[in-house]
Amino acid sequence: MSSATIETQEHKALRTAVAALGQKYGREYLARVAREGGHPDELWADAAKLGYLGVNLPEEYGGGGGGIAELSIVLEELGAAGCPLLMMVVSPAICGTVISRFGTEAQKRAWLPALADGSRTMAFGITEPDAGSNSHRITTTARRDGDEWVLNGRKVFISGVDIADATLIVGRTEIVSDQGVKSGRLKPCLFIVPREAPGFSRSVIDMELQAAEKQFELTLDEVRLPAEALVGGGTSHAEGVGGEDAGLLQLFAGLNPERIMTAAFAIGMGRYALAKAVDYAKTRQVWKDPIGAHQAVAHPLAAAHIELELARLMMQKAAHLYDAGDDMGAGEAANMAKYAAAEACVRAVDQSVHTLGGNGLTREYGLASLITASRVARIAPVSREMILNFVSHQTLGLPKSY
C-alpha cells in the first residue's frame, strides 16, 4: 500500500506525543488566552522545546528534517485536543518552507533556526482589499531605488502581525527588458519586512470570531528595504530560484503547505467536537438507554467520523506529494484536501452541537464557539468555490468562466 495512506511507527509516535502535549493545555487554555487578549506563548514555547514547531525544517538549520506530513500531524493533534496553533500554518509551514527552499544562505541562517526553536515568528501577507482570491490583481508594488527596494500597498486579514518579528510580504515588481524598457506587466516577488520597519503600520480588524491570533490590516507606505530583503536575493540565483526570477514559484511553494495545514486545522477541530459529542451520547440518558444507542443520533456521528477520516487521507496524500517534490500533484491534492476537511469539519461541529441540544450552546461544553470557527476553513485561505473552480478547469478540463 502507498506510504501516503499507511502511517509509519514514527508518525504514530509523533501523534501520541503531541496529543499528550495538547491534553496538558486543552481548549480552556486557548479560550482563556483569547478572552484575556493574550497569546498562547506557553504552548508555543513547549511545542518549540519539544521540536514540534520546526519538525518540517532542515536539520542543518535546527529543524527536525521532516516535512509537511509531520507538521500537519502536529497541528491536527493539537486541534483534536482543543488547542490548535494557527501561527503554525503561517510561520513554519508557509514562511519556513519558502525560505528553506528559496532563501539565500544568509536568509536561511537568519531565520530557519529561530523559526524552528520558536524564538522568532513570521507572518505572511498576501490578501488585499481589492484582490480577494485573485493573486494576479495584487497591487502592492516594489520598485528599485539604487540598492534598496521601496514597497507600497495594503494587505488585509493578516494573522499574528503583532507577535511576528517580520512579515513575508507578496509584492509585484515591474518587468524591465534588457534595454531598460518597462513592459507594464508586474510579476510577484516575496520580501521579508521587519515588524518595526518605517512606513509599515498595522491596525486590528474587529472580528466577531474570538481567537488568540488577531487579524490585521497592513499599510506599506514607502517602506524601504535592503536588497537582501528579497527572498532568494538578486535578479538571479545559481540554482535558478532567485528573487525576481522565481517569485511565482516561491509563492505557490508556500500556498500548497498552507492548504494542507488548513486541512489539518479543520480535521483537528472536527475531531475535537466529535469526541465531545460521542462522550455525551454515551452518557446522556433521557429514557432507558443512552441517546447514542438511537440510530438517529449514532448514524450522523458515524457519518461525520467517516468524512473526517476521508479528508485526512487526502491530506496525507497531499503532504506526501509535496514532500516528494511533486508540486503540481500536490497543488491539486492540497486543494482537494482543504475542501474536504473544511466541509467535514463544519458538518462534524454542527452534528456535535445538535447532539448536545441546548447544552451544545453553553459555555460549559465549549462547542458553540466552534460553529463560527469551523467556517474559517471554508473561507480561508481560499474559498471552497475557488477550489471547485480549480478542480473544474484544471482537473476536469472544463472551460474557465473568469
C-alpha positions as CSV (number, residue, x, y, z in Angstrom):
1,M,0.0,0.0,0.0
2,S,1.0,3.6,-0.5
3,S,3.1,5.2,2.2
4,A,0.7,8.1,1.9
5,T,-2.1,6.1,3.4
6,I,-0.3,4.0,6.0
7,E,1.3,5.9,8.8
8,T,4.8,4.8,10.0
9,Q,5.5,3.9,13.6
10,E,7.4,7.3,13.8
11,H,4.3,9.1,12.7
12,K,2.1,7.2,15.2
13,A,4.6,8.0,18.0
14,L,4.6,11.7,17.0
15,R,0.7,11.7,17.2
16,T,0.8,10.2,20.6
17,A,3.4,12.6,21.9
18,V,1.7,15.7,20.5
19,A,-1.7,14.6,21.8
20,A,-0.1,14.4,25.3
21,L,1.1,18.0,25.0
22,G,-2.3,19.1,23.8
23,Q,-4.1,17.4,26.7
24,K,-1.8,19.4,29.1
25,Y,-3.3,22.6,27.7
26,G,-6.7,21.9,26.1
27,R,-9.4,24.2,24.8
28,E,-10.0,26.1,28.1
29,Y,-6.4,27.3,27.9
30,L,-6.8,28.7,24.4
31,A,-10.2,30.2,25.3
32,R,-8.8,31.9,28.4
33,V,-5.9,33.4,26.4
34,A,-8.3,34.7,23.8
35,R,-10.6,36.3,26.4
36,E,-7.6,38.0,28.1
37,G,-6.3,39.3,24.7
38,G,-3.0,37.4,25.0
39,H,-1.2,34.8,23.0
40,P,-0.6,31.1,23.6
41,D,3.0,31.7,24.5
42,E,3.4,28.8,26.9
43,L,2.0,26.3,24.5
44,W,4.1,27.7,21.7
45,A,7.2,27.6,23.8
46,D,6.6,24.0,24.9
47,A,5.9,22.9,21.3
48,A,9.1,24.5,20.3
49,K,11.2,23.0,23.1
50,L,9.9,19.5,22.1
51,G,10.9,20.1,18.4
52,Y,7.4,20.2,17.0
53,L,7.4,23.7,15.5
54,G,10.4,23.0,13.3
55,V,9.7,19.4,12.5
56,N,9.4,20.2,8.8
57,L,12.6,22.4,8.6
58,P,16.0,21.1,7.5
59,E,18.2,19.5,10.2
60,E,21.2,21.6,9.2
61,Y,19.3,24.7,10.3
62,G,18.0,23.3,13.6
63,G,14.8,21.7,12.3
64,G,13.6,18.1,12.5
65,G,14.4,17.2,8.9
66,G,10.8,16.1,8.3
67,G,8.2,17.6,6.0
68,I,4.7,18.9,5.8
69,A,3.4,15.4,6.6
70,E,4.9,15.6,10.1
71,L,4.0,19.3,10.7
72,S,0.3,18.5,9.7
73,I,0.3,15.7,12.3
74,V,1.4,18.2,15.0
75,L,-1.3,20.7,14.1
76,E,-4.1,18.1,13.8
77,E,-3.3,16.6,17.2
78,L,-3.2,19.9,18.9
79,G,-6.5,20.7,17.3
80,A,-8.0,17.4,18.4
81,A,-7.0,18.4,21.9
82,G,-8.8,21.7,21.5
83,C,-5.7,23.9,21.3
84,P,-4.6,24.4,17.7
85,L,-1.9,26.9,17.0
86,L,-2.9,29.0,13.9
87,M,0.5,30.5,13.6
88,M,1.9,27.1,12.7
89,V,0.1,27.4,9.4
90,V,2.0,30.6,8.8
91,S,5.4,30.7,10.4
92,P,6.9,27.2,9.9
93,A,4.6,26.0,7.1
94,I,4.5,28.9,4.7
95,C,7.4,31.1,5.6
96,G,9.7,28.4,6.8
97,T,9.1,26.3,3.7
98,V,9.6,29.3,1.3
99,I,12.9,30.3,3.0
100,S,14.2,26.8,3.2
101,R,13.5,26.2,-0.5
102,F,14.3,29.5,-2.0
103,G,16.1,31.7,0.5
104,T,19.7,32.8,0.3
105,E,22.2,31.2,2.7
106,A,22.1,34.3,4.8
107,Q,18.3,34.3,5.0
108,K,18.3,30.6,5.9
109,R,20.8,31.1,8.7
110,A,19.0,34.2,10.0
111,W,15.5,32.7,10.1
112,L,15.3,28.9,10.0
113,P,16.9,28.1,13.4
114,A,14.8,30.8,15.1
115,L,11.6,29.6,13.4
116,A,12.4,26.1,14.5
117,D,13.1,26.9,18.1
118,G,10.2,29.3,18.4
119,S,12.3,32.3,19.3
120,R,11.1,34.2,16.2
121,T,7.9,34.0,14.2
122,M,7.0,35.3,10.8
123,A,3.6,36.3,9.4
124,F,2.5,36.1,5.7
125,G,0.9,38.9,3.8
126,I,-0.8,38.2,0.5
127,T,-4.5,39.1,0.7
128,E,-5.5,42.6,-0.4
129,P,-8.8,44.6,-0.1
130,D,-9.5,44.6,-3.8
131,A,-7.8,41.4,-4.9
132,G,-9.5,38.8,-2.8
133,S,-8.7,35.3,-4.1
134,N,-7.1,36.7,-7.3
135,S,-3.4,36.9,-6.7
136,H,-2.9,38.3,-10.2
137,R,-4.6,41.5,-9.0
138,I,-2.2,42.2,-6.2
139,T,-1.3,45.9,-6.2
140,T,1.4,46.0,-3.6
141,T,4.3,47.2,-5.6
142,A,8.1,47.0,-5.2
143,R,10.4,49.4,-7.1
144,R,14.1,49.5,-7.1
145,D,15.9,52.6,-5.8
146,G,19.6,52.1,-6.0
147,D,20.5,49.2,-3.8
148,E,17.1,49.3,-2.0
149,W,13.6,48.2,-2.5
150,V,10.6,50.5,-1.9
151,L,7.3,48.9,-1.1
152,N,3.8,50.5,-1.2
153,G,0.4,48.8,-0.7
154,R,-2.2,47.4,1.6
155,K,-2.9,43.9,3.0
156,V,-5.9,42.6,5.0
157,F,-6.7,39.6,7.2
158,I,-3.1,39.0,8.1
159,S,-2.7,36.8,11.2
160,G,-0.4,37.5,14.1
161,V,1.5,40.5,12.8
162,D,1.7,41.9,16.3
163,I,3.8,39.0,17.6
164,A,5.7,38.2,14.3
165,D,9.2,39.5,14.0
166,A,8.7,40.0,10.3
167,T,6.1,39.5,7.7
168,L,6.7,37.8,4.4
169,I,5.0,40.3,2.0
170,V,3.9,39.3,-1.5
171,G,4.5,42.3,-3.8
172,R,4.9,42.8,-7.5
173,T,7.8,44.3,-9.5
174,E,7.8,45.8,-12.9
175,I,9.3,43.7,-15.6
176,V,12.1,45.5,-17.3
177,S,13.7,44.4,-20.6
178,D,17.4,44.2,-21.2
179,Q,17.1,47.6,-22.9
180,G,15.6,49.1,-19.8
181,V,12.1,49.3,-21.1
182,K,9.2,48.7,-18.7
183,S,6.7,46.2,-20.0
184,G,3.8,47.4,-17.9
185,R,3.3,43.9,-16.5
186,L,4.0,43.0,-13.0
187,K,5.4,39.8,-11.5
188,P,5.2,38.6,-7.9
189,C,8.2,38.7,-5.5
190,L,8.4,38.0,-1.8
191,F,10.0,40.3,0.7
192,I,11.0,39.9,4.4
193,V,9.6,43.1,6.1
194,P,10.6,43.6,9.7
195,R,7.8,44.4,12.1
196,E,9.2,47.9,13.0
197,A,10.2,48.9,9.5
198,P,9.5,52.7,9.0
199,G,6.3,53.1,7.0
200,F,5.0,49.6,7.9
201,S,1.9,50.0,10.0
202,R,-0.9,47.8,11.2
203,S,-4.4,48.1,12.6
204,V,-6.5,45.4,14.3
205,I,-9.6,44.2,12.4
206,D,-12.5,43.9,14.7
207,M,-13.5,40.2,14.3
208,E,-16.7,38.6,15.7
209,L,-14.6,35.4,16.0
210,Q,-12.7,35.4,19.2
211,A,-9.3,33.8,18.8
212,A,-5.9,34.2,20.3
213,E,-4.4,35.2,17.0
214,K,-5.6,38.7,15.9
215,Q,-6.2,39.8,12.3
216,F,-4.7,42.9,10.9
217,E,-4.9,45.4,8.1
218,L,-1.4,46.4,6.9
219,T,-0.3,49.6,5.2
220,L,3.1,49.8,3.5
221,D,3.9,53.5,2.8
222,E,7.3,53.9,1.1
223,V,8.8,51.1,3.1
224,R,12.5,50.9,2.3
225,L,14.2,47.6,2.5
226,P,17.8,46.5,1.7
227,A,18.5,44.3,-1.3
228,E,18.8,41.2,0.9
229,A,15.1,41.5,2.0
230,L,14.1,40.0,-1.3
231,V,13.7,36.2,-0.9
232,G,16.3,34.4,-2.9
233,G,18.3,37.6,-3.4
234,G,19.3,39.5,-6.6
235,T,17.8,39.1,-10.0
236,S,19.0,35.5,-10.5
237,H,20.3,32.6,-8.5
238,A,22.8,29.8,-9.1
239,E,20.0,27.2,-8.9
240,G,17.6,29.4,-10.9
241,V,15.4,30.2,-7.9
242,G,16.4,33.8,-7.2
243,G,14.1,36.5,-6.1
244,E,12.9,38.4,-9.2
245,D,13.1,35.3,-11.4
246,A,11.1,32.9,-9.2
247,G,8.5,34.9,-7.3
248,L,5.6,32.9,-8.7
249,L,7.3,29.6,-8.0
250,Q,8.1,30.7,-4.4
251,L,4.5,31.9,-3.9
252,F,2.9,28.6,-4.9
253,A,5.5,26.6,-3.0
254,G,4.2,28.3,0.1
255,L,0.5,28.1,-0.7
256,N,0.4,24.4,-1.0
257,P,1.6,23.8,2.6
258,E,-0.9,26.5,3.7
259,R,-3.8,24.5,2.2
260,I,-2.5,21.2,3.7
261,M,-2.1,22.8,7.1
262,T,-5.6,24.4,6.9
263,A,-6.9,20.9,6.3
264,A,-5.1,19.7,9.4
265,F,-6.5,22.6,11.4
266,A,-10.0,21.7,10.3
267,I,-9.7,17.9,10.8
268,G,-8.3,18.5,14.3
269,M,-11.2,20.8,15.2
270,G,-13.8,18.3,13.8
271,R,-12.2,15.5,15.8
272,Y,-12.4,17.6,19.0
273,A,-16.1,18.4,18.5
274,L,-16.9,14.8,17.6
275,A,-15.2,13.4,20.6
276,K,-17.2,15.7,22.9
277,A,-20.4,14.6,21.2
278,V,-19.6,10.9,21.4
279,D,-18.8,11.1,25.1
280,Y,-22.0,13.0,25.7
281,A,-24.0,10.5,23.6
282,K,-22.6,7.6,25.6
283,T,-23.6,9.0,29.0
284,R,-26.6,11.2,28.4
285,Q,-29.8,9.2,29.3
286,V,-33.3,10.6,28.6
287,W,-35.3,7.3,28.6
288,K,-33.9,3.9,29.5
289,D,-30.8,3.9,27.1
290,P,-28.1,6.4,26.5
291,I,-29.0,8.6,23.5
292,G,-26.1,7.2,21.5
293,A,-28.0,3.9,21.3
294,H,-30.5,5.5,19.0
295,Q,-29.6,5.5,15.3
296,A,-30.9,9.0,14.7
297,V,-28.1,10.1,17.0
298,A,-25.5,7.5,16.2
299,H,-25.6,7.4,12.5
300,P,-24.9,11.1,11.9
301,L,-22.0,11.0,14.3
302,A,-20.6,7.9,12.4
303,A,-21.0,9.7,9.1
304,A,-19.1,12.7,10.5
305,H,-16.3,10.4,11.6
306,I,-16.1,8.8,8.1
307,E,-15.9,12.2,6.4
308,L,-13.1,13.3,8.7
309,E,-11.2,10.1,8.0
310,L,-11.6,10.5,4.3
311,A,-10.4,14.1,4.5
312,R,-7.4,13.0,6.4
313,L,-6.5,10.5,3.7
314,M,-6.5,13.3,1.1
315,M,-4.5,15.5,3.4
316,Q,-1.9,12.7,3.8
317,K,-1.7,12.2,0.0
318,A,-1.2,16.0,-0.5
319,A,1.6,16.1,2.1
320,H,3.2,13.0,0.7
321,L,3.2,14.5,-2.8
322,Y,4.5,17.8,-1.6
323,D,7.3,16.3,0.5
324,A,8.3,14.1,-2.5
325,G,8.7,17.3,-4.6
326,D,5.7,16.9,-6.9
327,D,4.4,20.5,-6.7
328,M,1.9,20.0,-9.5
329,G,0.3,16.9,-8.0
330,A,0.5,18.4,-4.5
331,G,-1.4,21.5,-5.8
332,E,-4.4,19.5,-6.9
333,A,-4.4,17.3,-3.8
334,A,-3.9,20.1,-1.4
335,N,-6.9,22.0,-2.7
336,M,-9.0,18.8,-2.5
337,A,-7.8,18.1,1.0
338,K,-8.6,21.6,2.2
339,Y,-12.1,21.5,0.6
340,A,-12.8,18.0,2.0
341,A,-11.5,18.9,5.5
342,A,-13.5,22.1,5.7
343,E,-16.8,20.5,4.7
344,A,-16.2,17.6,7.1
345,C,-15.3,20.0,9.9
346,V,-18.4,22.1,9.5
347,R,-20.7,19.0,9.4
348,A,-18.9,17.4,12.4
349,V,-19.3,20.6,14.5
350,D,-22.9,21.1,13.5
351,Q,-23.8,17.5,14.3
352,S,-21.9,17.6,17.6
353,V,-23.7,20.7,18.8
354,H,-27.0,19.2,17.7
355,T,-26.3,16.0,19.6
356,L,-25.9,18.0,22.8
357,G,-29.1,20.0,22.2
358,G,-29.3,23.1,24.4
359,N,-26.1,22.0,26.2
360,G,-24.3,22.4,22.9
361,L,-24.8,26.1,23.1
362,T,-23.5,26.5,26.7
363,R,-20.0,27.8,27.6
364,E,-19.6,24.7,29.8
365,Y,-19.3,22.3,26.9
366,G,-17.3,24.6,24.7
367,L,-18.8,23.7,21.3
368,A,-20.9,26.8,20.4
369,S,-17.9,28.9,19.5
370,L,-16.8,26.3,17.1
371,I,-19.9,27.0,14.9
372,T,-18.2,30.2,13.8
373,A,-14.6,28.9,14.0
374,S,-15.4,25.8,11.8
375,R,-16.4,28.1,8.9
376,V,-13.0,29.6,8.7
377,A,-11.6,26.7,6.7
378,R,-14.4,27.1,4.2
379,I,-13.4,30.7,3.6
380,A,-9.6,30.9,4.1
381,P,-7.1,30.8,2.7
382,V,-9.2,30.3,-0.4
383,S,-12.9,29.8,-0.7
384,R,-14.5,26.4,-1.5
385,E,-15.9,27.9,-4.7
386,M,-12.5,28.9,-5.9
387,I,-11.3,25.3,-5.2
388,L,-14.2,24.0,-7.2
389,N,-13.2,26.4,-10.0
390,F,-9.7,25.0,-9.8
391,V,-10.8,21.4,-10.0
392,S,-13.4,22.0,-12.7
393,H,-10.9,23.6,-15.2
394,Q,-7.5,22.2,-14.0
395,T,-8.6,18.6,-13.3
396,L,-11.7,18.1,-15.4
397,G,-10.7,20.4,-18.3
398,L,-13.9,22.4,-18.3
399,P,-13.8,25.9,-19.8
400,K,-12.9,28.7,-17.5
401,S,-15.5,31.4,-16.7
402,Y,-13.2,34.1,-15.3
